[in-house]
Amino acid sequence: MGCISSKPRQTAVGPQKTDVSNVKSVEKNVKVPVVESPPEGIHEFADIDKHVQKAPSALKESVESLVNYVMTKTKNQRLQVRGFFVWIAENIRYDIDGLLGRKPRAPNDVTSVMKNGLSVCEGYASVMEALCRSAGIEVKKLSGFSKGFGYDADKPFTESSQTDHAWNAVRLNGMWFLLDCTWGAGHTDGQNYIKAFEEFYFLTDPAQFVNNHFPYMNNDMAESMKWQLLKKPITLGEFNKNAHLKPHAFALGVTPESHKSGTITMTDEIQLTFRSKNKRLDYKAKLSHLDGQSWREKANATLARSIGDLGVIRVHPPLTGKYRLDIFAKEGLGAGVMAQMAVYVLHCNSVRDGDFQFPMVYASIYTDQCEIVQPQNAKLPANSEIKFEIRAPDLDGISVNQDPLRKNGGIFSGVVRTGEKGFAYDVYVILKTGNMEGMFQYHTV
């Protein structure tokens, strides 16, 4: 559990343990300076990245030969560490079969990992440690707890828990920095390893790194907490409680506004809010119910919208029980990557209306300008008169199918007569050109 980072998945996987018993202790006389991530952009790494990406396969045979290859390109230790990080990402694959017990685990010693190109986090961190030491760069291999593959917020870590992950700290120009070669190289979808370079885990801001990594070595909590590299280290209890944020959240500058804990107990319906730094973001959410050992997505159980720099996610579970809430975001309303930014665990103790569904939302730039007052439920009774009321002060016109709603101040309203079961009712914005664009969809039952 935890040794590899994960992406949203549909099935629950039981906890898996990773052996990090060989991680060496941190010397107690080492002073750990407090630092922040370096300000330079990734453009500075272009040359060294290309250099190691073209590294001959023969360099897998020894640490020294690889270090010499990197040092012929640069004498800058920061760039050398970057070269080692990229080489590891390019040449080592995560042993997902060994982690899941489908095959015997690959050995984690440095020589085997480099030659075979296969390991779990212990091997990734050991290779980075060996490369840095050979290059004369001060390095530490750290171990502790992580919110990675198989992480369950309902099962908090304790000081008696077995550590499940390993990563590194390197000292550059007298200051310590954090990096995670394993998570920087790829992730798992639950069954397969997906190679995907993640810039975020190279010399990461310690305040962001600690969201998913908690160092704990040799049963020495006080000494281990120094390796968070924070002026005010967080406790293990705070680590367990904090919302599970993904790198994309930090890239977008998003922070939880309403719910800062990763586990939420709720009744009926809940609303989560997120604040972004001077950016207007597009949000989506997916709610999955734990049915036995499987996560089953519940369609139209969430409704997301943006109000300025605030993201608002409404969640209406159809059943009581345990849920996983995946939240996604991207910049603006045009093209872009809608990537996962946060994961919550919800415990729903009661349901107000198990037959409730939010309207389906079209990919329109106008939907966030609308607040649906009524009807809230996408399921409309057939052969009935339904009152529509939508607050949208910035829009010029709204219709339901071909029936225009009347505007009074910032409210559009009107009564629509529904037909037989199975008919769709689309809410359109009427543009100044006379064209119509779909925003929401209801249906008769």
C-alpha positions in Angstrom: 0.0 0.0 0.0 1.2 3.5 -0.8 4.5 2.6 -2.5 3.2 3.8 -5.9 0.8 6.7 -6.6 -2.6 6.0 -8.0 -5.3 7.3 -10.3 -9.1 6.9 -9.9 -10.1 3.3 -10.1 -13.3 1.3 -10.1 -12.4 -1.6 -7.8 -11.2 -1.6 -4.2 -7.8 -3.2 -3.6 -6.9 -4.5 -0.2 -3.8 -3.1 1.6 -0.5 -4.3 0.4 2.7 -4.0 2.5 6.1 -2.9 1.1 9.3 -3.9 2.7 11.4 -0.8 3.5 13.2 -2.4 6.5 16.6 -1.7 5.0 16.2 2.1 5.0 19.1 3.5 7.0 18.5 5.8 10.0 19.0 9.5 9.8 21.9 10.8 11.8 20.8 12.7 14.8 23.5 15.4 14.5 22.4 16.4 11.0 20.7 19.8 11.0 17.9 20.0 8.4 17.5 23.5 7.1 14.1 24.8 6.2 13.8 25.5 2.5 11.3 26.1 -0.2 11.3 24.7 -3.7 13.7 26.5 -6.0 12.1 29.2 -8.2 13.7 28.3 -11.5 11.4 26.9 -14.2 11.8 23.5 -15.8 13.3 25.0 -19.0 16.7 25.0 -17.2 16.6 21.2 -17.3 16.0 20.8 -21.1 19.7 20.0 -21.9 20.3 17.5 -19.1 17.0 15.8 -19.7 17.8 15.2 -23.4 21.3 14.0 -22.4 20.1 11.3 -20.1 17.2 10.3 -22.3 19.9 9.4 -24.9 22.0 7.5 -22.4 23.4 4.2 -23.8 21.9 1.1 -22.4 25.3 -0.1 -21.3 25.2 2.5 -18.5 22.8 0.2 -16.6 25.8 -2.0 -15.8 27.2 0.3 -13.1 26.5 3.3 -10.9 29.9 4.8 -11.7 29.5 4.7 -15.5 26.1 6.4 -15.3 27.5 9.1 -13.0 30.4 9.8 -15.3 28.1 10.1 -18.3 26.0 12.7 -16.4 29.0 14.6 -15.1 30.5 14.9 -18.6 27.4 17.1 -19.4 27.4 19.2 -16.2 29.3 19.9 -13.0 26.3 21.5 -11.4 25.0 19.2 -8.7 21.4 20.4 -9.0 21.5 19.4 -12.7 23.2 16.2 -11.9 20.4 15.2 -9.5 17.9 16.2 -12.2 19.8 13.9 -14.6 19.6 11.0 -12.2 15.9 11.6 -11.6 15.0 11.6 -15.3 17.2 8.6 -16.0 15.5 6.6 -13.3 12.1 7.6 -14.6 13.1 6.5 -18.1 14.8 3.2 -17.2 13.0 1.7 -14.2 9.5 0.4 -14.2 7.4 -0.2 -11.1 7.0 -3.9 -10.1 3.2 -3.9 -10.0 3.1 -7.7 -10.5 5.3 -8.2 -7.5 3.3 -5.7 -5.4 0.0 -7.5 -6.2 1.5 -11.0 -5.7 1.1 -12.0 -9.3 4.8 -12.7 -9.6 7.7 -13.0 -7.2 9.0 -9.5 -6.2 12.0 -8.2 -8.1 15.1 -7.6 -6.0 15.6 -4.1 -4.7 19.4 -3.9 -4.5 21.0 -1.2 -6.7 22.8 -3.5 -9.1 19.7 -5.6 -9.8 17.4 -2.6 -10.1 19.6 -0.9 -12.7 20.2 -4.0 -14.8 16.6 -5.3 -14.7 14.9 -1.9 -14.8 12.2 -3.2 -12.3 11.6 -2.4 -8.7 9.3 -0.9 -6.0 9.9 2.3 -4.1 12.8 0.9 -2.1 14.8 0.2 -5.2 14.0 3.6 -6.8 15.2 5.4 -3.7 18.3 3.2 -3.3 19.4 3.9 -6.9 19.0 7.7 -6.4 21.0 7.4 -3.1 23.8 5.4 -4.8 24.0 7.8 -7.8 24.2 10.9 -5.6 26.8 9.4 -3.3 29.0 8.4 -6.2 28.7 12.0 -7.5 29.7 13.4 -4.1 26.2 14.8 -3.4 24.9 14.5 0.1 21.7 12.4 0.1 19.3 10.7 2.5 17.0 7.8 1.8 13.8 8.4 3.8 10.9 6.1 4.6 7.5 6.7 6.1 3.8 6.7 5.3 2.2 7.8 2.1 -1.2 8.4 0.6 -0.7 6.3 -2.5 -2.0 3.1 -4.0 -4.5 1.4 -1.7 -4.6 4.3 0.7 -7.8 4.4 2.8 -8.5 7.5 4.9 -10.6 5.3 7.2 -7.5 3.4 8.2 -5.2 6.1 9.8 -1.5 5.4 10.2 -0.2 5.0 13.7 3.3 4.9 15.1 3.0 1.1 15.2 2.0 0.9 11.5 4.5 -0.5 9.1 6.0 2.2 6.8 4.9 1.8 3.2 7.1 4.1 1.1 10.6 5.3 0.5 11.9 8.5 -1.1 14.9 10.8 -0.9 16.3 14.1 0.3 19.3 15.8 -1.3 21.5 18.6 -0.1 22.3 21.3 -2.7 24.2 24.4 -1.9 23.8 23.8 1.8 20.0 23.3 1.7 17.9 20.1 1.7 15.3 19.3 -1.0 12.8 16.5 -1.3 12.1 14.2 -4.3 10.2 11.0 -5.0 11.7 9.0 -7.9 8.9 6.4 -7.8 6.0 8.8 -8.0 7.9 10.9 -10.5 8.2 8.0 -12.9 4.5 6.9 -13.2 1.5 5.6 -11.4 -0.9 2.6 -11.3 -4.6 2.3 -12.3 -5.0 -0.5 -9.8 -3.8 -3.3 -12.0 -1.3 -1.9 -14.4 1.7 0.4 -14.2 1.4 3.5 -16.3 4.7 5.2 -17.2 4.1 9.0 -16.9 6.7 11.5 -15.9 5.4 13.8 -13.0 7.5 17.0 -12.7 5.8 17.7 -9.3 7.9 15.2 -7.4 11.3 16.7 -8.3 12.5 19.1 -5.6 9.0 19.5 -4.3 7.8 22.3 -2.0 8.0 20.7 1.5 4.6 22.2 2.4 3.0 20.3 -0.6 5.1 17.2 -0.3 3.9 16.5 3.2 0.3 16.3 2.0 1.1 12.7 0.8 4.4 11.9 2.4 5.1 11.6 6.2 8.6 10.5 7.2 8.9 8.1 10.1 12.1 6.2 10.7 13.5 4.0 13.5 10.5 4.6 15.7 11.8 8.1 16.3 9.0 10.5 15.6 10.8 13.7 16.8 13.8 13.1 14.6 11.7 11.9 11.6 9.5 15.0 11.7 12.6 17.2 10.9 12.7 15.6 7.5 9.4 17.3 6.6 11.7 20.3 6.1 9.1 22.6 7.6 9.4 25.3 10.2 6.3 23.8 11.9 6.1 20.1 11.1 2.7 18.5 11.1 1.8 15.6 13.4 0.8 12.2 12.2 -2.7 12.9 13.3 -2.9 16.0 11.1 -1.4 14.0 8.2 -4.1 11.4 8.5 -6.9 14.0 8.8 -5.8 16.4 6.0 -7.7 16.3 2.7 -6.0 14.0 0.1 -4.9 16.5 -2.5 -3.2 15.6 -5.8 -0.3 17.4 -7.6 -2.9 19.0 -10.0 -4.4 20.9 -7.0 -1.1 22.5 -6.2 -0.4 23.3 -9.9 -3.7 25.1 -10.1 -3.3 26.8 -6.7 -6.5 25.2 -5.3 -7.1 24.8 -1.6 -10.1 23.3 0.2 -12.4 26.0 1.6 -15.2 24.1 3.3 -13.8 20.7 4.1 -10.2 20.4 5.0 -10.5 16.8 6.3 -10.3 13.9 3.9 -13.1 12.0 5.6 -16.6 13.4 5.8 -19.6 12.1 7.7 -22.8 13.5 6.1 -26.5 13.2 5.8 -28.7 13.7 2.7 -26.7 16.2 0.7 -23.4 18.0 1.1 -21.7 21.0 -0.5 -17.9 21.3 -0.8 -16.1 24.5 -1.8 -12.6 25.1 -3.1 -10.7 28.4 -3.5 -8.3 29.0 -6.4 -5.6 31.7 -6.6 -6.8 34.3 -9.0 -8.0 31.7 -11.5 -11.3 30.7 -12.9 -11.5 26.9 -13.0 -13.8 24.4 -14.5 -14.7 21.6 -12.0 -16.2 18.1 -12.2 -16.8 15.4 -9.7 -17.4 11.6 -9.6 -19.1 9.8 -6.8 -18.5 6.0 -6.3 -20.3 3.8 -3.8 -18.5 0.9 -2.1 -20.6 -2.1 -3.0 -18.9 -5.1 -1.3 -15.3 -4.9 -2.6 -16.1 -2.8 -5.7 -16.5 1.0 -6.3 -19.6 1.6 -8.4 -20.0 5.0 -9.9 -23.3 6.7 -9.3 -24.4 8.8 -12.3 -25.6 12.4 -11.9 -25.0 12.3 -8.1 -22.8 15.5 -8.3 -23.2 19.0 -9.6 -20.2 21.3 -10.0 -20.0 25.0 -10.9 -17.6 27.9 -10.5 -18.4 31.3 -8.9 -15.4 33.5 -9.5 -12.5 31.9 -7.9 -14.7 29.6 -5.9 -15.5 26.0 -6.9 -18.8 24.6 -5.6 -19.4 20.8 -5.6 -22.9 19.5 -4.6 -23.1 15.8 -3.7 -26.3 13.9 -3.3 -25.7 10.2 -2.6 -28.6 7.8 -3.6 -27.8 5.3 -0.9 -26.4 5.2 2.6 -22.9 3.9 3.0 -19.3 4.6 2.1 -18.4 6.7 -0.9 -15.3 7.9 -2.8 -15.5 11.4 -4.2 -13.0 12.2 -7.0 -12.8 15.9 -7.9 -11.3 17.1 -11.1 -10.4 20.6 -12.4 -8.8 22.5 -15.2 -8.2 26.1 -16.1 -10.8 28.0 -17.9 -13.7 26.7 -20.0 -11.9 25.8 -23.2 -9.6 22.9 -24.0 -7.4 21.6 -21.3 -6.6 18.7 -19.1 -9.4 17.9 -16.6 -7.2 16.1 -14.1 -7.9 14.7 -10.6 -7.1 17.2 -7.9 -8.6 15.7 -4.7 -10.1 12.6 -3.2 -12.5 12.4 -0.3 -14.1 9.5 1.6 -17.8 10.2 2.5 -19.9 8.3 5.0 -23.6 8.9 4.3 -25.8 8.1 7.2 -29.1 9.0 5.7 -30.7 9.8 2.3 -33.4 12.4 1.8 -34.4 11.2 -1.6 -32.9 8.0 -3.1 -34.5 8.6 -6.4 -32.9 12.0 -6.9 -30.5 12.9 -9.7 -28.9 16.1 -10.7 -29.5 17.3 -14.3 -26.9 16.2 -16.8 -24.5 19.1 -17.6 -23.4 19.9 -21.1 -19.9 21.2 -21.8 -21.0 24.8 -22.2 -19.3 28.0 -21.1 -22.7 29.3 -19.9 -23.6 26.6 -17.3 -21.6 28.2 -14.5 -23.6 31.4 -15.0 -26.8 29.5 -14.0 -28.0 28.5 -10.6 -30.9 26.1 -10.8 -33.5 27.1 -8.3 -36.1 24.5 -9.5 -36.6 21.7 -10.4 -33.5 20.3 -8.7 -34.3 16.7 -9.7 -33.5 15.7 -13.3 -36.4 13.2 -13.1 -39.5 15.1 -14.2 -43.0 13.5 -13.7 -44.6 12.7 -17.1 -47.7 14.6 -18.2 -47.3 17.3 -15.6 -46.9 21.0 -15.3 -43.4 21.8 -14.1 -42.2 25.2 -12.9 -38.7 26.1 -14.0 -36.8 28.8 -12.2 -33.1 29.6 -13.0 -31.1 32.4 -11.6 -28.8 33.8 -14.4 -28.5 37.6 -14.3 -25.8 37.7 -17.0 -27.7 35.7 -19.7 -30.1 37.2 -22.2 -32.4 34.3 -22.7 -33.1 30.8 -21.6 -35.5 28.2 -23.0 -36.6 24.6 -22.1 -36.7 22.8 -25.4 -38.6 25.4 -27.5 -40.4 27.1 -24.6 -38.7 30.4 -23.6 -38.6 31.3 -20.0 -39.5 34.8 -18.9 -36.8 37.0 -17.3 -37.6 39.1 -14.3 -34.5 40.7 -12.9 -31.9 38.0 -12.7 -34.4 35.1 -12.6 -35.8 33.2 -15.6 -39.0 31.3 -14.9 -41.9 29.6 -16.6 -44.2 26.5 -16.6 -43.4 23.6 -18.9 -45.9 20.9 -19.7 -44.1 17.5 -19.9 -45.1 14.6 -22.2 -44.8 10.9 -21.9 -42.1 9.0 -20.1 -38.7 8.9 -21.6 -38.6 12.4 -23.2 -35.6 14.7 -22.7 -36.0 18.3 -21.8 -32.9 20.5 -22.5 -32.3 23.9 -20.9 -30.8 26.1 -23.6 -29.1 29.5 -23.4 -30.5 31.8 -26.2 -27.6 33.8 -27.6 -27.8 37.3 -29.1 -27.3 35.7 -32.5 -30.5 33.7 -32.0 -28.6 30.5 -31.8 -29.2 28.1 -28.9 -26.7 26.1 -26.8 -27.5 23.3 -24.5 -26.6 23.7 -20.8 -28.6 21.1 -18.8 -30.8 18.1 -19.5 -33.8 16.7 -17.7 -36.0 13.6 -18.5 -39.5 12.4 -17.8 -40.2 9.3 -15.7 
